[in-house]
Amino acid sequence: MTVEVHVGRGLPGFSMLGLPDEACREARDRVRSAVMSSGLEWPDRRVTVNLAPPRHRKTGSGLDLAIAVGVLVATSQLAADATAGVAFVGELGLDGSIRHVPGIAPMVGVLPEHDWVVPPDGVVEARVVSSGRVRAASSLRGLVDALSGSAEWAEATSPIANDDDDDAVPDLAEVRGQPVARLALEVAAAGGHHLLLVGSPGSGKTMLARRLPGLLPDLSPEVALEATMVRSAAGVGLPAGGLVRRPPFRSPHHTSSAAAMVGGGSHHMRPGEVSLAHGGVLFVDEMGQFAPSVLDTLREAVESGVISVGRVNHHVSLPARFQLVGATNPCPCGEGGAPGSCECDERSRQRYIGRLSGPLLDRFDLRVAVSRPAVGELMGEGTGEPTAVVAERVARARMVAAERGGMLNASLEAAHLDRWAVPDPPAAARLRSEMERGRLTGRGYHRIRRTARTIADLAGRPEATLSEEDVAVALSMRAEISRRAPAGAA
């Protein structure tokens, strides 16, 4: 994007071209006040600003600083040579201060070879993607003095605060009991499988889900850069080093709209939760409370790792490769039909679980029933394996998968499965029986093989053949969830 400024004869005024939105158009008053408050002169002539290219909508206040610099160069208050090859981004305060704006990293990424001037708290973020010099300016007056060589550049400050703290990742050792759910969590981490936890309130579904990021390795450089760009564009805080290195964890509320989940906006295309979870975990708690239309928007991202958002004037594709972890109660009251405790009739239970469409359910490799731990497990001494120990096994299993085909087991296609996940005769007979009984679809058949491949890798059996035990364990972690409505139900 280029900012062009012309100051010429005519009635004093300020006009802006190039499809600016309301916030961008208000730069007229912010820039004028900032220039005058900085002891500089505002031209008593006609000022025309063009935001090129004109076919794209310009949003926000990030162009304030570039407009101000253009005005100062056009009125000879700043030498044009001093700004050659330099790009500017930042919002101007009425007192001339330069403030942070969301999306610095993506904007710098458009011209990474240029030198950039950004607000002090945006330097770390800009350096993640820039190959040129990145310098800080805290005020318009200070920027003019630094460009003219009469003052030093401002010092960089810490980036905007974020709520991610690697030291705060909860430990798996705090989970008491739940051997099947713990194994499912380990398998999900090792193979990149999507996981659905079904159980009553208090059974530990959320507790388990929040411990999954601790089992995952650091992001690859490519994914880390993509995750950083997405968070920057969304205005979400970044780590102290600027680059998102650890897998993110996102947990949207059940009242979230489809636009909040997948991204969008009428003028400004903001990344949604599926993109903010890129490289990490998207935890959809209380799935039975979400609108079915919102849940079904996840299907594209789950399959392709990309979400395409289209509007009348915009169409963008955003990265959205994440592990989906869902949690739901078996019925509205949460007790799931337990005699003497469940208050729901059959119609209510079926309607509740029916909010999860069949195609979405079929995309969960792991569907685990979670029950409340026994009193002895909760009050007994000792703890389970800590996160660090399980993460080592996960790392070894991922290394085996990478050496085999360079991809996670959850991403294996049918051709790969026929090469690296071949059921032995007893295992093949077990799978055939499940399919003939209607318990497995074609997609489910492949998902069981992917899960069994991960189970074998965790057990240290990298050979291509899957045993009946591997398949049996995979089947045990794919609980049947009935969505059939009772006779006469609406």
N, C-alpha and C positions, 0 to 999 in steps of 0.2 A: 504494500500500500504506500502511496506517495502523497505528500501534502504539498500543494503548490499555493503560493501566496503572491498576489499582485496588489500593489499599492499605487494608485494613480489618481488623476484628476477627476473631479466630480463631487457631488454632494457627499459630505461625510456620512459614512455608513459601513456596515459590515454584512456581507452576504456569504453564505456557505453553500457550495454545490457538492454533488456526489452522493446523494441519498443518505444524509445523516439522520439518525434518530433523534428523539427529543433531548436525550442526555448529551449527545454529541453536539447538537445545535446550541445548547446552552454554553458551549465553550466560548462563544462570543463575549459573554459578560465575565466569565472567569478569566479569560486571557487578558482582556482589557484592564480589569482591576489588578491582576497580578503584575502586568507591565508597569502600570502607574505606581503601585505600591513598592516596586523595586527601584524606584528612582529613575526609570527610563521613560521615554516619550512615546505616547500613543499618537499615531498620525492623524492629523485633522483632514484626512482625505478618504477616498473610497477604498475600502479593503475588501478584496475578493479572495476567498479560500476555496480551492478545489481539492476534493478528496478522491484521488484516482485509485483504481478504475471506477467509473461511475455506475457500473452495472451491479455492484455489490453494496448491500446495506452496511453502513458504518454505525457501530454501536458503542456506547460507553464514553468515558472521559479520558481514555488513554492517549488520545491525539492532542490533548491540550498543549503539552510541552513542544511538540513538533510545530504546531500552529504558531506559538509564541516565538520560537526561533525563526520561523519563516518571516514573520512580521518584522523582527529586529534586523534580519539580513536585508529585507526589501527596503527598509528605511535607513540602511547604512549604519545602524548602531552596532552591528556585529559583522565582522569580515566574512565574506562568503568562503574564503579559503579555509577559515577555521572550522567550518562545518562540513567540508568536503569529505565524503566517505564515512560520515558519522550519522547514525540514526538515533532518534530520540523517542522515548515513551515515558509517560507519567501524567498524572492529573495535577492541575495547578489550583492552589488555594487562593483566596482573594488577597492574601498577604504576600503572595509570591512563593510560598512553599511548594515543594514538589512531593506529591504523595503517591503511594503504591496503588496499582490497579491490578485486577485479576488478569491472567493470561499473558504475563510477561514472557514466559518461556516459549509458548507458541509463536508470539510475535517476533521474538529474537530468532527463532528457528526459520522464519521466512528469509532472513538475510543473515545467516550465521557468520559470513566472512567479513561483515562490516564491523566497525567500531560502534559501540552503543553507549548511550548515556541514560541511566535509569535511576529511580529513587534509591536511596541508600539501602533500604531493606529488600531491594530487588536484585542486588548485585549477585548474590550467591545463586539465585534462581536463573539469572541470565547466563552466568558462566557455565551452567550445565550444558547448554546447547551452542554457545558462541565460540567461534575459533578466533575472533578478533579481540581487541581490548574492550573491557567493560569497565566504565567509570561511573562514579556516583556523583549526584548533585542534589543537595538538599533544598536549594532555593534557586529561583530564576536569576537573582542578582549574583549568587555564587557561581552559577553556570557561566554567565557572561564573563565574569572575571577570570574563571579558569580557562575558558576558551581563548581569551585575549592574553593569557600568560601572566596576569597580575596577581593570581591567587592559586592556591593548591586545590586539588579536587577533594571533595568531601570523603570521609571515611565510610566504608561499608558497614552496615549494622546487621544484626541478626534478622533472618527472614521472619515473616509473620508467623505467629504461634500456630502450632498444630496440636491435635489431640492424640497423635500416635507416639507411644513411648515403648520402645522395644523392651525395656526392663519391666514393664507392667504386664507383659503377656502372661496370663495365668498358667500355672504348672499343671500338667496332667496328673501328678501325684496327689493332687487335692481331690480327685474323683475317687470316691469309695465304691467298691463293687463294680457293677456294670461291665463284666468281662467281654460280653458280645459287642456292646456299643464301643468299648475301647478298641477292640480288634477292628471293628468297622471304621473307626476314625483313623487307625493306622493304615488300613488298606486304602482308604480314600486318599490319604496324604501320599502314599507310595505310588499309586497309579493315576492320580488326578481324577478319581471317580466322583460323580455327584452322589450326594448322600441325603436320604430322607429319614428323619427320626420321628417315630410315632409313639406317643405315650401320654400318660396322665400328667397333670400339673405336679411339679415337684419331683419328677423322675430324673431330672438332670439333663434334659435336652439342650437347653441353652448353655449350661455349664460345659457340656461336651463340645458344642459347636465353637465356643470362644477359644478353645484350646487347639483347634486345628491349625491356625496360622503359625503357632510355635513349632509345629512338626515339619513345616515346609522350609525348603532351602531359600537362600537369598535369590532375588530376581536376577535373571541374566541381564547383561548390559543393555541389550535391545529392549527387553520388556521394561526394565527400570526407566529407560528414557521415555517410553510410551506412557507409562504410568505417571511419570512426573509431568509430562505435557498435559495429560488429561486433568490432573489435579490443579495445575496452574490455570488452565482454561476455565475450570469450575470455581476458581477462587478459594479452593481448599488449601489449608496450610501445608507446608512442606517440611521435611526434617531439617535439622540444623545444617547438614551438608548440602542441601538443595536437591539431591537425587534420592528418589524413593527406592530404597534397596530391599526393604522387607515387604513380604506380601501384605497388601492392605486387607482390612476386614470391614465390610459394610453391612449394616443391618437396618434396612428401611422399615419404617412403621407401616402397620397394615392399612393405614388410611392413605398411603401414597398413591398418587395417580399414575396412569400409564406414562405420561410425559416425564414425571419425576423418576420413573423406573428406567426408561430407555433413553431419555434425553429429549430435547426439543425446545420449543419456544417460538412465539410468533415473529419476533425480530432477531433476538439473540439466541443462537443454538447452544444451549448449555448441556454439557455431558450429564447423563443420568447415572443412576446407581450401578447399572451393569457395566458402565465404562469406568466409574470410579473404583470398581472392584477388580479391574483388569490386572491379571497376574496374581490375584489373591482369592479371597473367599467372599461370596455374597450369601449372607445368612438371612433367609426369609422365615422369620419366626411367626407363629400363629398363622400358618398358611390358610387355614380354614376361615380366617377373618378377612383375607384379601378378596378383592373383587375378582371373579374368574377372568375377566377380560385383561386385568393387570397381570395375573399370573401367566396367561398365555402369551404375553409379549416376551417372556423369557425364552421361549422355545427357539427363536432364530439365533439368539446369542449363544445358547447352550450348544447348538449344533455347529455353528460356523465360527464362533469366536469374534464375530463382527456384528455390529448393529447398524442398520441403515435407517436413517431418519429423514423423511421427506416432508416438506412444507411447500406452500405455493411458490415461494421465491427461493427456497433453499433445499438442497439435498446433500447430506453429508453421511459418510461412513466412519464410525468410531470404533476403536478397538474394544472388545468386550469378551476376552477369554478369561474365564474365572471358574472356580469350583462352586457349584451351587449346593448349599446345605439348607434343607428345609426342615422345619419342625412343626408338628401339628398335633393337636389333641384328637383322640379318636371320635369324639362327639362334642356337642356344644357344652355339656357340663364337665367334660374331661375324663369321666370315669370309664367310658368305653363299653357300656353294657354290663359292667360287673354287677352281679345280683346284690340287691340291697343297697347299692351305692349310686348307680346311674339313674338320673332323673329324666332321661330322654327316651322317647318312643322310637320305634324302628324308622319311622318316616323322617324324624328329625336327624337321626344319625346318618341316614343315607343322603339327605339333603346337604348336611354339613360336609361330609367327605366328598360329595359330588361336586363341590366347588373346584376340586382338583381334577382337571380333565385327564382322560385316559392317555392322550399323547404326551402330556407333561409328565405324568407318573411314569410312563414307559422310559423316560429319559434319565431316570435315577438308576444308576447301576446298583446302588445299595439302598435297600429299604428295611430299616431295622426297627423292631418293636422294643421300646424301652420301658421297663417297669421300675417302680420305686424300689430303691435298695432296701434290703432287710435291716432291721434295727441293729442286729449284730454287726453288719458291715459298716453302718454309720458310726457306731459307738466303739467298734473294735480298734485295737491298737495296730500300728503299722499303716503304711501307705502303698499305693501301687507304684508302678514304674514311673519315674519322672520324665518330663518332656525330653530332656537331653538324651536319655538312653533310647527312647523310642525314635527320636529324630535321627539317631545314628543308623538304625535299621532302615528307616525310610530313605536316607541318603544312599545307602548301599543298594537298595532295591532300585532306586531311580538311576543309579550308575549302570546297573545291569541292563535296564531298559534302554538307556542311552547308547550303550555299546552295541545293543542288538539292532536297533532301528532308528535311533536318534529321536525318539518320541516317547511320550508317556503311554502307558498301556491303555488308558481310556481313549486314546486317539487312534488306536490300531484299526485299520480298515479290514474288510473281509479277506483280502489277499494276504495281508500280514498275519491274520489269525490262522489262515491255512498253512502258514509257514512256521509260526512261532507258538501257536496255541492249539495243538492238535490233541483232542481227547483220545485217551487209550480206549480199548473196546468196552470195559465196564463203564467208564465215564460217558462214552458216546451212547451207550444203552440207557443210562440214567437221563441224559438230555433228551433223547428220543421219547422216553416215557413221559417226561414233563410236557413236551410239545404236543404229544398225542392227547393228553388230558386237557389241553387248552390252557395250561398254566404259564406257558411261555409263547410270546410272539416271535416272529423272525428277528425283530430288533432285540428282544429280550435274550434270545439264544446267543447272539453275538456279545451282548453285554455280560452275560454269565461267563463266557469264555475270556473276555477281557479281565473280569474280576478274578477268575481262577488263575490267570497268568500272573497277576499281581501277588496273589496268595502264594503261589509257587516261588516267585522271586523273593518274597520276604522269608520264606522257609529255606532259602539257599538251594533251590532246584532250578537252575537256569535252562535245563534242557527243554526242547520244544514240546515234549509230550506232557499233557495234563493228566493227573491221576484222578480216580473217582473221588478221593478225599478232597482234592482241590475243588472239584466241581460241587461236591456236597457242601463244603463250607461256603462257597459262593452262593449256592441256592438257599442256604440257611439265612443269609443276609439279604435276601430278596423276599421279604414278607408279602403275602398276598393281601391286597387292599381292595375289598369289594366295593364297587360303586353302583351295583345294581339296585334300583329302587324297588321297594316292596310292591306287591300287586295292589293296584288302585291308587298308587301315590301319584301326586301331581308332578 
